[in-house]
Amino acid sequence: LLRAVDEQVPGKARLRNAICAYSYREELKSQSMSYSDLVRVAVETGAEGLDLTVYWFPPGAPDSFLFPLKRLAFKNAVEIYSISIRTDMCRPPGAVRDKEITEVHKWVDAAAKLGAGHIRVFGGTVPKGSTEDEAAQWAVETLKPCVEYAGSRGVILGLENHGGITERAERIIQIVKEVGSPWLGINLDTGNFNRNVLPQIEMSIPYAVNVQVKVEQRLEDGTRGPQD
């Protein structure tokens, strides 16, 4: 992972490296590793920060889990700069959308407690029977209250290019622009575009708040090939 900013001080870009917890998903799922172990891995490898995918947090992410982890990271000079959560923003108005927004608010609170300034979120897929334009508008409407609350806690949301409604750079940029908040940007995954890869990455860079740099890229036939 590399960190990027959209309002840089003029001069040389500052990109900081980090470890994504999802890289250790099998170990975290089986509990052969803990999130505290990731702090140790960061120290041993010289990584500056951690993106903590929350899928294997204890239920409710209690303070009794968050605060000791935050203290351990601080004591070892490792920044918990981001968390990653499951989301589907393509929700029409109704109870399901309301629940999605409430869940995001909950994780914004958890991120703030950890001292993380960024949350990686996903756009979701176009529901059956709906058009992509409809789903994109729903994503904008769902994101707006999420971003408003995130901004009130000093947390940026990074919408990842991750298939579905965010498969193409043009669409994800449109969504970010329509939400129109400095607290929303793109979590740019260089391995997720599957056509016109480099032009789409170039389009996304001005909106990127976090970057996942990969050595492979998706190909149109569903396979993977080497990234340039």
C-alpha positions, 0 to 999 in steps of 0.5 A: 500500500502507498499513501497519496494525498489530493491536496499536496504541498507543492513539491515532491510527493510523499508516498508511505508504505504499509501492510494490508491486513487482508494479505494475511486473511487466512492467518487472521481467519484461522487465528494463527495470527492476531492483529497484534502480530501485524504490528510485529510484522510491520516492525520486522519488515520496516513498514510504516503503517497498517491498513486493518481489514476489520473482517476478523475483529471481535464482534462489535469492535469493543474498546477493550480490543481497539485501545490496546491495539492502538497503544501497541502500535503507538509504542512500536511507532507503527501508524494505524492509518486505515481500516477496510470494511465491507460495504455495498453503496448501490442501495435504493431508498429504504431500510437496507440503505439505512442499515448500510449507512448506520454500519458505516457510521459505526466503523467511522467511530472505530476508525477514529478510536484507532486514530485511522484517518482513512476507511476503504469502502466498496461501491457494490454491484448493480442490482438485478433489474436496475441500470448502472445509471440508477445504481450510480445515483443510489451510490451517491445518495448512500455515500453522502450521509456516510461522508458527512459523518466521516468528515465530522470525525476527521475520517476520509472514505476511499471508494475502491475501484473493485468491479461492479459499479466501480469497474471503470474509472469514469464511473467512480470519478463521476460518483466522487464528483457528485458526492462533492466532499473533500472527505471522499476520494478513490482507494486506487487499486492498480490491479483491479482495472481489466482494460485500458489499465494505465490510462484508467490509473492515470485518470484516477490518480488526482482523486486517489487518497490511498493506493494499493500497488500490485505486481499483477493486473486483471485481464479482460478474459478474467486471468491475471498478468504482470503489471508494468 
